[in-house]
Amino acid sequence: MHPPHAIEQLSVTQKITMMVNRYEVRASGPDGGPGQLLALAQQKRAAFKEEVRFFSDESRREVLFSFKARQRLDLGATYDVLDHQGAPLGSFRKNFGASLLRSTWHLEAQGIQAVGSERSQGVAIARRVWEIVPFLDAIPAPFLFHFDFRDASGQLVLSSERRPSLRDRYDVSIPGARLDWRVAAAMAVALDALQSR
């Protein structure tokens, strides 16, 4: 496994399965495409207390890190990112007031406090309209949404950009590797898995 400070680009891809949401987290290769496998994430659907574990490989014997809700079924839940021994790496939570028009998240990690929101206000509004129109809500939305996380000085800490593909795929940038890649991967998976909550 790469040391946490060594990674500036990740690729996160959802794998389609019937009972769970699964994601592959890879370091980006030299050509910008998916490279070395770093972790496999698995999320049980409809869990009372949300937890997503990231494993070293398909055997799912070794947990590398995870994120877990502090509360049960709480729309304002804070999620803790934990290492393989349960020590905290960071946390994030959705700001539901700000998210009414543009999804907004708060992210904290060692030495970093950042706020992330959808890059495009227009796409954010179009997605909401799509979700409330009765016959459209059964069709996957065609919008590509991107999130940018910035610290109090306005410096970019993390970005997650959805790519056009049959499966959800995200290019994740960690400028200057200021953020632990495990926290970045957890946030990127959460943006896909928890976005509609």
C-alpha positions as CSV (number, residue, x, y, z in Angstrom):
1,M,0.0,0.0,0.0
2,H,1.2,3.5,-0.8
3,P,2.0,5.8,2.2
4,P,-0.9,8.2,2.7
5,H,1.1,11.3,1.6
6,A,2.2,9.8,-1.7
7,I,-1.0,10.0,-3.8
8,E,-2.4,13.0,-5.6
9,Q,-4.7,11.2,-8.2
10,L,-7.3,8.5,-7.6
11,S,-9.8,6.7,-9.7
12,V,-13.0,5.5,-8.0
13,T,-15.4,3.2,-10.0
14,Q,-18.6,1.7,-8.8
15,K,-19.1,-2.0,-9.5
16,I,-22.7,-3.0,-10.2
17,T,-24.0,-5.8,-7.8
18,M,-27.5,-6.8,-6.6
19,M,-27.1,-6.6,-2.8
20,V,-24.3,-4.2,-2.0
21,N,-22.7,-1.1,-3.5
22,R,-19.0,-1.9,-4.3
23,Y,-16.3,0.5,-5.4
24,E,-12.7,0.0,-6.7
25,V,-10.2,2.7,-5.6
26,R,-7.1,2.9,-7.7
27,A,-4.1,5.1,-8.0
28,S,-4.2,6.9,-11.3
29,G,-1.7,5.6,-13.8
30,P,0.8,7.7,-15.8
31,D,-1.7,8.1,-18.6
32,G,-4.4,9.3,-16.2
33,G,-6.4,6.1,-16.4
34,P,-7.0,3.6,-13.5
35,G,-3.7,2.1,-12.2
36,Q,-2.8,0.1,-9.2
37,L,-5.6,-1.2,-7.0
38,L,-5.5,0.4,-3.6
39,A,-8.8,-0.7,-2.0
40,L,-12.2,-2.3,-2.6
41,A,-15.1,-0.7,-0.8
42,Q,-18.4,-2.3,0.1
43,Q,-21.6,-0.7,1.4
44,K,-24.6,-2.7,2.5
45,R,-27.8,-1.1,1.3
46,A,-30.5,0.0,3.7
47,A,-28.3,-0.3,6.8
48,F,-29.6,1.3,10.0
49,K,-26.1,2.7,10.8
50,E,-24.1,3.5,7.8
51,E,-20.7,1.9,7.5
52,V,-18.5,1.4,4.4
53,R,-15.3,-0.7,4.7
54,F,-12.4,-0.6,2.4
55,F,-10.5,-3.9,1.9
56,S,-7.1,-4.7,0.5
57,D,-8.5,-7.1,-2.2
58,E,-11.5,-9.2,-3.3
59,S,-11.0,-11.7,-0.4
60,R,-12.2,-9.0,1.9
61,R,-10.1,-10.4,4.8
62,E,-8.1,-7.3,5.5
63,V,-9.8,-4.0,6.3
64,L,-7.6,-1.1,5.4
65,F,-9.9,1.7,6.6
66,S,-13.6,2.6,6.8
67,F,-16.1,5.3,7.3
68,K,-19.0,5.0,9.8
69,A,-21.9,7.2,10.8
70,R,-21.9,8.4,14.4
71,Q,-25.7,8.2,14.6
72,R,-28.4,5.9,13.2
73,L,-30.6,7.1,10.3
74,D,-29.8,10.8,10.9
75,L,-29.8,13.1,7.9
76,G,-27.2,15.3,9.6
77,A,-25.0,12.5,10.6
78,T,-21.3,12.9,10.9
79,Y,-19.2,10.2,9.4
80,D,-15.8,9.2,10.9
81,V,-13.0,7.9,8.7
82,L,-11.1,5.3,10.7
83,D,-7.8,3.4,9.9
84,H,-7.6,-0.4,10.1
85,Q,-7.2,-0.2,13.9
86,G,-10.2,2.2,14.4
87,A,-8.1,5.3,15.0
88,P,-9.6,8.5,13.5
89,L,-8.2,9.8,10.2
90,G,-10.9,12.5,9.6
91,S,-14.6,13.1,9.3
92,F,-17.2,14.6,7.0
93,R,-20.9,15.6,7.2
94,K,-23.5,17.0,4.8
95,N,-24.8,20.5,5.3
96,F,-28.5,20.0,4.6
97,G,-29.4,23.7,4.8
98,A,-26.9,24.6,2.1
99,S,-27.6,21.5,0.2
100,L,-31.2,22.5,-0.7
101,L,-29.9,24.3,-3.8
102,R,-26.3,23.0,-4.1
103,S,-25.0,19.9,-2.2
104,T,-22.5,20.9,0.4
105,W,-20.2,18.8,2.6
106,H,-17.8,19.7,5.5
107,L,-14.6,17.7,5.6
108,E,-12.0,17.6,8.4
109,A,-8.7,15.8,8.6
110,Q,-5.3,16.4,10.1
111,G,-4.5,20.1,9.7
112,I,-7.4,20.5,7.2
113,Q,-10.9,21.9,7.4
114,A,-12.6,22.2,4.0
115,V,-16.1,22.8,2.5
116,G,-17.0,21.0,-0.7
117,S,-19.9,21.8,-3.0
118,E,-21.1,21.0,-6.4
119,R,-19.1,23.0,-9.0
120,S,-22.1,24.0,-11.1
121,Q,-25.2,25.6,-9.6
122,G,-27.0,25.0,-12.9
123,V,-26.4,21.2,-12.8
124,A,-27.3,21.2,-9.1
125,I,-30.7,22.7,-9.8
126,A,-31.3,20.6,-12.9
127,R,-30.6,17.4,-10.9
128,R,-33.2,18.5,-8.3
129,V,-35.8,19.2,-10.9
130,W,-35.1,15.8,-12.5
131,E,-35.6,14.0,-9.1
132,I,-39.0,15.6,-8.4
133,V,-40.6,15.0,-11.8
134,P,-42.6,11.8,-11.3
135,F,-41.8,9.9,-14.5
136,L,-38.2,10.9,-14.6
137,D,-37.2,9.8,-11.1
138,A,-37.0,6.2,-12.2
139,I,-34.5,7.0,-14.9
140,P,-30.8,7.6,-14.0
141,A,-30.1,11.3,-14.2
142,P,-27.8,12.2,-17.1
143,F,-25.9,14.8,-15.2
144,L,-22.2,14.7,-14.5
145,F,-21.6,16.4,-11.2
146,H,-18.3,17.6,-9.8
147,F,-17.3,18.6,-6.3
148,D,-14.6,20.9,-5.2
149,F,-13.4,21.1,-1.5
150,R,-11.6,24.3,-0.5
151,D,-10.1,25.3,2.8
152,A,-10.7,28.7,4.5
153,S,-8.1,30.4,2.3
154,G,-9.8,29.2,-0.8
155,Q,-7.1,26.7,-1.7
156,L,-8.3,23.5,-3.4
157,V,-7.9,20.4,-1.1
158,L,-9.9,17.8,-3.0
159,S,-11.9,17.5,-6.2
160,S,-14.1,14.6,-7.5
161,E,-15.2,14.7,-11.1
162,R,-17.8,12.2,-12.4
163,R,-16.9,10.8,-15.8
164,P,-19.3,9.6,-18.5
165,S,-19.6,5.8,-18.4
166,L,-22.1,3.0,-17.7
167,R,-20.8,2.7,-14.2
168,D,-20.2,5.6,-11.9
169,R,-16.6,6.6,-12.3
170,Y,-14.8,9.5,-10.6
171,D,-11.4,11.1,-11.1
172,V,-10.3,12.3,-7.7
173,S,-7.5,15.0,-7.3
174,I,-5.7,15.7,-4.1
175,P,-3.5,18.7,-5.0
176,G,-0.1,18.6,-3.2
177,A,-1.3,15.4,-1.4
178,R,-2.3,17.6,1.5
179,L,-5.1,15.2,2.4
180,D,-4.6,11.5,3.3
181,W,-5.7,9.5,0.3
182,R,-7.8,7.3,2.5
183,V,-9.9,10.3,3.6
184,A,-10.1,11.4,0.0
185,A,-11.3,7.9,-1.1
186,A,-13.8,7.8,1.7
187,M,-15.2,11.2,0.7
188,A,-15.4,10.3,-3.0
189,V,-17.3,7.1,-2.3
190,A,-19.6,8.9,0.1
191,L,-20.4,11.5,-2.6
192,D,-21.7,8.7,-4.7
193,A,-23.2,6.4,-2.1
194,L,-24.8,9.0,0.2
195,Q,-25.5,11.9,-2.2
196,S,-29.3,11.3,-2.3
197,R,-29.7,11.3,1.5
